[in-house]
Amino acid sequence: EMRFGGMTREVWECLRQRARAMKVPLPDADAGTIVHPDAAAKYAWSEADGTLRVTITRKPVWLPCEAVEYRLRDAIEDCGGG
């Protein structure tokens, strides 16, 4: 599980917009499951403690979890969080 802090409502909405722009099928909920042909993940955003938790449940063998975490951290920082 990856945990990211500094997740205000504004940061969360920014991430959601970025995901949609990248054609990531993110449900309209603060917690749920993302299913893509190449990968899947569970996520939960908590406004109360300002955290986002992400668990990768399926990914290509050649893609390390660290690479996914790096991309998420980068996107969070670009949206003003972290």
N, C-alpha and C positions, 0 to 999 in steps of 0.2 A: 504494500500500500504506500502510495505517495501522499504526503500531506503538505499543503501550501497555506501559509498564513498571509495576513494582510489583505484578505479578500472581502472588500466592501461590496455593497450592492452595485456600485458603478463599475468596479473591476469585473465582477461576475457578468454583468450585462455586456461589457466590452468583449470578454472572452466568448460569450454566446454569439455575439455578432461575428466575431472572427471565425468561429467554427462554422457558422452558416455560410459565410463567404467561401470557405474551403470545402463546402458540400459535405461537412460532417453531420450525420443525422442525429443532432442533439435534441432530445425530447424537451417540450416546454414545461419543465419541472426542475426544482432545485436538487432533485436526486433521481437517479434512474440508471438505465443501461444504454450505452451507445453500441450499435451493431453496424459494422462496416464489412464489406466483402473480405478485407484483408486483416481486420482486427476487431476486438471488442473490449469494452471497459465498463466498469461500474463507477459512478461518481456520486458525491453528496456534498453540496455546499451548505454551510451553516452560517446564516447571517449573525446569529447570536454570538458565536465565538470567532467569526471572520476566517473560517477555514474552508478549504476545498480538499476533499479526499478523493483520490483516484486509484482504482485497482485495475490493472490490465488483466483481462481474463483470457485473451487470445491475441497472438501477434505472430508475424513471420519469424521463423527461427533466426534469420540473419539480422533482425533488428533488436539490439539490446535495450532493456528497460531504461538504462541510463540515458539513451538517446531520446526516448519519449519524455523522460523527466526533464531533460535539458530544454527540449522544445516547449514544454508546458511552462517552465520557469521563465523562459525568454518571453513568451506571450504574456504571462502575468505581469512581468516587469514593464513590457511595452504598454500594457493597459493601466499602469500606475500602481500596481500591487507589489507584494513581495516584502 
